[in-house]
Amino acid sequence: MAQGFRRPHQAVDMDEVARLYQPPPEYFEGAYHDGPETIERRQLVRLREKARRAQRVPFFAERWAAAGVGADDLRSLDDLARFPTYTVDDIRRSIETHPPYGNYQGVTPADALREPMRVFMSGGTTGASRPTFYTMWDREVGAVLTARALYSQGIRPGDVVLNSWAYGLHNGAHCFDEALLHWLNCVILTTGTGNVTSTEKQVALAIEYGATAILTTGDYLLRIADAARSLGYDPAVDLKIRALPNIGDVDALRDAFGLEALRSYGFHEVQWVATECEARQGLHIYEDAFVVQIVDPETGELLPDGELGAICITELYKTGSPQFRYNIMDLSALYPRERCECGSWLRRMAPFAGRADNMVKLRGVNVWPEGLGEIASSVPGTLPDYFVRAVRDGNRDEMTIAVTSDRPAAEWDDLRMQIERQLHHQLGVKISATVVAPGALDADTEIHTSPKPKRFRDERAHPHPGRA
Ligand SMILES: [Zn+2]
């Protein structure tokens, strides 16, 4: 037998996983209620260990050396802000110069001998896929975090659950499977998507086996509900769905199944990060496994609590590929640490609010198309249908918004002024608006042909430096 070869049960001590990262239901009676000092003391210990690990990885060692910081500089949680952030563009460059894995991984395939590993890939749409190594330890802790999310959304040990996610290069289906199997003792039917098991068959299986949840996107779950209706069933009655851990339109899901749906947040490289509690005052971050910061999407500068910016993640649990101040470019805001109605002191973040890639900086103010649309549509007389353009005027960036209204055209000019006033009042920068008839934006928004309406187009000849 090869030197150093270890079987899975020798590679990872499952008791240790459960002691360091409590699984549900213990977690929700235990670490979930820790006080601020306990939370932050534990974070600092794990963060310092993480920094020492990351410093052995060339990607981080080089960036930190250039910024003049090192693992030993981390004496308080505040020191984390001294370390440079990075984005997916930096990861892409790392893969280009060090194919095929990049120089950001903490392990190599040879390490699989001492600990089983998986490689998952994200983002195949543009450029090369981005691989992430997960050691068995990472899989197990990640499965605990996913199990916490599923539990808080209503899944219970012993439940029968359909896993309708697509099994592929992506982490998705696997991380749910591992959480259900290893940490929730659920009975799993791995149906895969509608291409693998027809939607009608999924309905039949869910009813026959009394499934309490169907893990898939919110959109596909709504299609399953439609299929159930066309087969003569009432989804809220005949399906025994008791939990909605589906990412999507929580209101539509609640209406279809007569159940509350709670939001959660996670992504490919780190798995589950946060879930909403029943107080619905933000998503509680699993702070034994993460430090979440909100930064300016462009500069990486830390933003104050409450301000919308990009999520910057430092994970504290992985032994494979570290993520240390990864600016994921998803938009959210952080709430100050306070005790929630549910009793938890864990910090909360706002629900996912869009992608930062569409941000435009106007006279030093970060502006997002969705933000403009929300403000404009709040003016009485407008419809919630808009389209934003970024344009170059001389040597500065400008944004314009077109908003639809079903009021008589004679009122449009007055409406336009109200919208511009409201935008200026709330954002502090001047943005010009136009008012158009319903349907006039359909060619831009592609509302009839695209699954998701487009709300923004960048028409600047020379986009802002530093942005792709
Ligand atoms: Zn809470």
Residues whose N, C-alpha, C, O or C-beta is under 5 A from the ligand:
A	BS01	ZN	C277 A279 C340 E341 C342 S344
